[in-house]
Amino acid sequence: MKKNRTKNCLCPLSALKISIALLALGVCAHAKDEVMISPPVNNLQNLVQEAYSKFKEENGGKNAQYIPYLASVPSHLFGVVIATTDGQIFAAGDVDYGFAIESVSKPFTMCLVMQEQGEQVIIEKIGVEPTGLPFNSVTAIEELKARSVNPLVNAGAIASVSLIKAANADERWNKILDFYSKLAGEKLPLNEEVYQSESATNQHNRGIAELLFSYDRLYCDPLEACDVYTKQCSVNVTAKQLAVMGATLANGGVNPITKIRCLDAKYIPKILAVMLTAGFYDEAGIWSWSTGLPAKTGVGGGIVAVVPGKMAIVGFSPPLDESGNSVRGAKAITYIDESLDLNLFDGGK
């Protein structure tokens, strides 16, 4: 810690804020395909550890109960990760524990659809408006003209799966899993227990798929789309891997670890816009108000927030609030966001 202090004896956090501010002014060099930053290593690690320590005893919320497997995951698990756009990883807690990605998968399938077919297909065949209703709402399908509404609710996510170019279910699923693995920089596995648990309880999603199909807003067999979507949500990911996936979005579509381009940079603003307006279930408004960061959350306990050009922040812990968001994860990300003045709308900092 002392080695990183300036001659004026700035505290580590103050020094870090100055560093981030200088980055925003363009002090650091930018490569053609990726945005490079050089944050003070010890300070970011200390901040992640601080966020972990501050909220590890938080006992609010409870595990998702409607999926038997998720209800059984140890509720004490908690991990916090920052992954920067120059490939640095800062982590504390249970960051190597594999958990079900669940709805955090949704923006990444949206990425694949756009990479295959361009951004206009999302507007024309799914939509991008928030529903103002629960993420699995059937009422939204019936009442809203777009039907599928946006890619981050269940209806829109199932529609996204149906848009993947594939001759059959296996090809559709393998393309999704391969793309996620490319974003993470590591081969990601299917959690067979989660998949079986969700398959036995996904009658509601099957109904959503059939309803979308009746409105010509689903683009493959409904049961196939629902099954592949269930597998998508059952992908196992660690907090570290999820952070790299988020950092790939922060880095203009280039994986900061492997340096492989996964997604054209021109699609990133569209993806982050939908994440900001619809990524936090029924709390998207207050999340945007409080943090100013695009994010996606899932009932498996994971949350990924993206700071364009700089980093991704991940919080993982199974106990959820009433809207389905990780209690510890949201608090840890908010703490880091506020500590570094990362709010995208606060242009004065």
Secondary structure as UniProt FT lines:
FT   HELIX           2..4
FT   TURN            7..8
FT   HELIX           12..24
FT   TURN            25..26
FT   HELIX           41..55
FT   TURN            56..57
FT   HELIX           68..71
FT   TURN            75..76
FT   STRAND          79..84
FT   TURN            85..86
FT   STRAND          89..93
FT   TURN            95..96
FT   STRAND          99..100
FT   HELIX           102..105
FT   HELIX           106..117
FT   HELIX           120..125
FT   TURN            135..136
FT   HELIX           139..143
FT   TURN            145..146
FT   TURN            151..152
FT   HELIX           154..163
FT   HELIX           169..184
FT   HELIX           192..199
FT   TURN            200..201
FT   HELIX           203..214
FT   TURN            215..216
FT   HELIX           222..233
FT   STRAND          235..237
FT   HELIX           239..250
FT   TURN            251..253
FT   TURN            256..258
FT   HELIX           265..267
FT   HELIX           268..278
FT   TURN            279..280
FT   HELIX           281..283
FT   HELIX           284..291
FT   STRAND          295..297
FT   TURN            299..300
FT   STRAND          302..307
FT   TURN            308..310
FT   STRAND          311..316
FT   TURN            322..323
FT   HELIX           327..340
FT   TURN            344..345
FT   TURN            347..348
//
